[in-house]
Every structure is written in C-alpha cells, then in structure tokens.
C-alpha cells in the first residue's frame, strides 16, 4: 500500500513482539481505564474550580493545547508510537 502519510509506512505495523509479552487482560484494561478516567476527572475539576474562582483559564487551555499538539507531533515525526503504547 503506497501512501504519502508519514505515519503509515510499510514497517508501521511490524511491531517488535518482545515489547508485548504479557497478554491483554480484563483487569489490566480496567486499571488503565480507571487511571485515565481519574486523570480526566481531576483535570476537569481543576479547570472547573479555576473558572469559578474567577481565574482566566483561556491562557492555560491554549498553553496545554499547544503542549499536547507538540508532543503528538514529536511522537509522530520521530516514530515513537510504541513509547506511547507502553502504558
């Protein structure tokens, strides 16, 4: 398959199997879901209280959006996708 997308190269799906020796379990999936849900709820609560305390959170939203975009861009350009999936 030929594509111009820099992420979808021929070796994109040829992942080193030694990184994933442990099988995926229901318990592991539940734990990861709970951790990510906790992070989302805590960040939403933090921004909610900042907003209702009269703080200007637009600048924080802009800064963290740029940081997240930068991390995603670096991850994509340097082909660090397995590092993101290790969690």
C-alpha positions in Angstrom: 0.0 0.0 0.0 1.5 3.3 -1.0 0.7 6.4 0.9 2.1 9.9 1.5 1.2 9.8 5.2 4.5 9.8 7.2 3.0 7.6 9.9 1.7 4.9 7.7 4.9 3.4 6.3 5.4 -0.2 5.3 7.0 -1.0 8.7 4.3 0.7 10.8 2.5 -2.5 11.7 5.6 -4.6 12.1 5.9 -4.1 15.8 8.5 -5.9 17.9 6.6 -8.6 19.7 9.0 -8.7 22.6 7.6 -5.4 23.9 4.2 -7.0 24.4 5.0 -10.3 26.1 2.1 -10.1 28.5 -1.4 -10.7 27.2 -4.1 -8.1 27.5 -6.5 -8.9 30.4 -9.8 -7.5 31.6 -8.1 -6.5 34.9 -5.4 -4.6 33.0 -7.9 -2.9 30.7 -10.0 -1.9 33.7 -7.0 -0.5 35.6 -5.9 1.6 32.6 -9.4 2.9 32.1 -9.7 3.9 35.7 -6.3 5.7 35.7 -7.2 7.6 32.6 -10.7 8.4 33.8 -9.2 9.7 37.1 -6.8 11.9 35.2 -9.6 13.3 33.0 -11.9 14.0 36.0 -9.1 15.6 38.1 -8.1 17.9 35.2 -11.8 18.8 34.6 -12.3 19.5 38.3 -9.2 21.7 38.4 -10.2 23.8 35.5 -13.8 24.0 36.8 -12.7 25.4 40.1 -10.3 27.8 38.5 -13.0 29.1 36.2 -15.5 29.7 39.1 -12.8 31.3 41.2 -12.6 34.0 38.5 -9.3 32.9 37.0 -8.6 33.3 33.3 -8.2 29.8 32.2 -8.2 30.5 28.5 -4.5 31.0 28.6 -4.0 27.7 30.4 -6.1 25.9 27.8 -4.1 27.5 25.0 -0.8 26.5 26.6 -1.7 22.9 27.3 -3.3 22.5 23.9 0.0 23.7 22.2 2.0 21.3 24.5 -0.3 18.4 23.7 0.0 19.1 20.0 3.7 19.4 20.2 4.0 16.1 22.0 1.8 14.4 19.4 3.8 16.0 16.5 7.1 14.9 18.0 5.8 11.4 18.6 4.6 11.2 15.1 7.7 12.6 13.4 10.2 10.5 15.5 8.0 7.4 15.2 7.8 6.9 19.0 4.3 5.3 18.8 5.4 2.2 20.8 6.5 4.5 23.6 3.0 5.9 23.8 1.5 2.5 23.9 3.7 1.1 26.6 1.4 2.4 29.3 
